[in-house]
Amino acid sequence: MLTRVSVNGSGTSDTKSAMLALIGREVGDERVVAAMARVPRERFLPPGWRHLAYADNALPTQRRQTVSQPLIVAMMTAAVDPHPGDRVLEIGTGSGYQAAALAELVRQVVTVERVPELA
């Protein structure tokens, strides 16, 4: 089920706090919660979907791809156990949302995408 939310002109919403609270409960890593708070998910979405930026749902991008739901991105980020000196190689950039979350926590992220429209 897709949850509708309202996002104001600055790209923030009441549901961003709810999303971060969910991540905090489910993931429990304050570094990951802080990283997710700094990544503006609406920038990884087409204009027509930005009003749903902080719903915990995967959302469409282009070329039949999706931006993963925030909780899944947070869980994958925590599973890597990233540290400030780490270098990360990501295969399949997609929208770049996962890479942006990782970039908040590590020294360097190198990411590769084979689909030209997404690269």
N, C-alpha and C positions, 0 to 999 in steps of 0.2 A: 504494500500500500504506500503510495506517494504522499508525503506530508507537505502541505502547502504552508509557506511562511512568507512574511513580508520583509523585504530588505529595503532600507532607506538609501538615499543617494550616496552615502559614504561607504556602503557595502557592509554595514553591520546590521544585526537584527537581534531581537530578543531570543531567538532560537540558537544563536551562536553560543550564548551562555549555557543553554540546555545541552547543546552538542558537547561542549567542553566538560560539563558535569558528567555526562554519560561516559565520555572517554576516561575521565578520572576514575569513575567507579569500575569500569570494565578493564582498563589497562593498568591503572594505578601508578604509572611512572610520571612523576611531575615534570620531568624534562620533556617527555613526549606531549603532555598536555600543553605546556608552554610553547613548544614548537608548533603544534596545531593551531594555537591561538594566534601565532604570528603569520601564518600562511593564509592569505585572502582567497578562499576557495572560489569565490565568484569570478576571479580573474582567469580561471581555467575552464569556464563555461561559456557557451554561446550566449549572446544577449538575451534571448528568449527564455533561458533557463536560470538566469542569475537570481531571480526572486526565490529560487529553491536552494540556494547555495548551502545553507546550513541545515537542511533536512538530512537525516541520516539514511540517504538513499543513493544508489549509483544513478548518475544522470548522463544523458547522451551528449556526445561532443560532435565529432564528424567521422566520416568513413565508418559508420556503424560501430564506433567505439564508445566507451563510457569513462566517466571520471568515477573512480571507486568511492564507495560511501566512506565518510570520515572515520567511522569506527574501525573499518577494515584497514584503512591506511594507517591509523594509529596502532593497531595491533601488529601489522607487518613491520612498522617502524620499531616498535618495542622489541619484537622478536629478533631483530638484527643486533640489539643491544649496542647502539651506536655511541661512540665516544669522540670528544673534540678533535683528537689527532687522527681519526680514521679517514681512509679514502674508500669510497664506495663506487662500484661499477654496477649500473642498472641496465639491464637489457630489456628494451621495450618501453620507451619513454611515455608513449601515449600522450595524455594531456600535460604531463609534467608535474602533476599534483604530488605524487609520491616522492619524486626527486626534490621538490621544493621542501617538503616536510623533512626529509633526510638532510638537506643542505643547512637546515637550522641547527643541526646537531653534530655535524662532522666537518672536517677540514675541507674535503673536496668530494663532489659527486660528479662522476663521468657517466653519461647516459647515452644510449644508442637507440635510434628508432629507424626501422626499415621502411615505413610508410611515409613517402615524401610529404603528404599533406599534414602529417602530424609532427614531422621533424622540425 
